[in-house]
Amino acid sequence: MITDAPARHPEKQHRPDNPSPRKPAWIRVKAPTSPAYGETHRVIREHRLHTVCEEAGCPNIGECWAKRHATVMILGDVCTRACAFCNVATGKPGAVNPHEPDNLADTVVKLGLRHVVVTSVDRDDLDDGGAYQFVRCIERIRAAAPATSIEILVPDFRHKVGALEAVVAAAPDVFNHNLETVPRLYPGIRPGARYYHSLRLLDQAKQIDPRLFTKSGIMVGLGESRGEVLQVMDDLRSAGVDFLTIGQYLQPTPKHAAIDRFVTPDEFDEYRTIGASKGFLLVASSPLTRSSYHADRDFAALRAARLEQLARA
């Protein structure tokens, strides 16, 4: 049963050197050892690409890379934001690499990807927030691997006029932007962002192209309540979002926001059931769920759910 307890130790989120509690059995993963993992690593290095799998310390990297699935992070590896949950470096980014879209397309071909997820750091220093680089990446992948579906996980493009419109016009298959947490926790967890701006971005993407699959995700275990999570679900459905991901927050280092608690697998199951009842085409909810975890399989499920929905209409 999901409890509706308030955040028990909100002050932890602002205190340095927060030790992470011991992980329960359901959150532990095996170290990567497969030959396919090594090959994925080699191809990515060969093309001088960054991945959020490595930069954010994703617990699923061993499983995903063994299947040749990697989430490429474009626009460098230095972010202009300083979110309290994220392990990506913060600072002054370097110049945009003009060869990155071609390197990405070549990687997609070499790894034989049927579905690719492309994300980025925040680039508040760029006039377009990095939107044009997303467009170029989509165009190059389409040219090199026309059968590959493309999912983008974009920043919020705050104050970047025309950025969203340009990215949606490039016609990715899935448009993802994560809300990350409930609005009450934004000041401490995502201080450079605004909850309702992110929500509006998702709504506008769907309005520009109603055929587009839209997707968003949140972390739990940061001190949110059950009621707040359900309100986020309602907000996302009001914005027409098709796919919701919910996963356990894991503290990257003691300097990052503290874990309030480990949410149990039964609670994740209940969130999945509630989300489905609210009308999402798909809800992925488990301790190890991340935005791009099983993204290829989930995209196939999204298309099937859309077709079923249209058949009933």
Sequence and secondary structure as in RCSB ss.txt:
>XXXX:A:sequence
MITDAPARHPEKQHRPDNPSPRKPAWIRVKAPTSPAYGETHRVIREHRLHTVCEEAGCPNIGECWAKRHATVMIL
GDVCTRACAFCNVATGKPGAVNPHEPDNLADTVVKLGLRHVVVTSVDRDDLDDGGAYQFVRCIERIRAAAPATSI
EILVPDFRHKVGALEAVVAAAPDVFNHNLETVPRLYPGIRPGARYYHSLRLLDQAKQIDPRLFTKSGIMVGLGES
RGEVLQVMDDLRSAGVDFLTIGQYLQPTPKHAAIDRFVTPDEFDEYRTIGASKGFLLVASSPLTRSSYHADRDFA
ALRAARLEQLARA
>XXXX:A:secstr
       S GGGGGSSS       GGG       HHHHHHHHHHHHTT EEHHHHTT TTHHHHHHTT  EEEES
 SEES   TT  SEES      TTHHHHHHHHHHHHT SEEEEEE   TTSTTTTHHHHHHHHHHHHHH TTSEE
EEE    TT TTHHHHHHHT  SEEE   BS GGGHHHHSTT  HHHHHHHHHHHHHH TTSEEEEEEEESSS  
HHHHHHHHHHHHHTT  EEEEEE   SSTTS        HHHHHHHHHHHHHTT SEEEESTT  TTTTHHHHHH
HHHHHHHHHHHH 
